[in-house]
Amino acid sequence: MAERVRKGEYGPVLVVKGKHKGRVGYYDDDDDSGCAFVFFDDAVKDIGVCGESLLIPMPDQINRRWLHHTAVTPLFLERWKREYPQFVFYINGFMRDWARYESSLAD
């Protein structure tokens, strides 16, 4: 049986209740009310970056109790990483810097 996701256990998830029941998404963040931000492939926003069109996934807010761990990686995430490698490089660098910043706050 799959385990429920706890706050901060980011990654691929299976939604087990609600309007997205049975879908695999990517749990990425939280809000203070117990909701998780989960990305699915059909919720995208087209933004312009340096004159180039870029499709950015937009998250749905889902009760964290409705999420279970899964080993399945959402295909839209892999597709996006292949289509926009320059932004993946930028985002990875940003996330490393953010993690360093957060750990410095804990000291």
Secondary structure, 3 states (H helix, E strand, C coil): CCCECCCCCCEEEEECCCCCCCCEEEEEEECCCCEEEEEEEEEEEEEEECCEEEEEEEEEEEEHHHEEECCCCCHHHHHHHHHCHHHHHHHHHHHHHHHHHHHHHHC
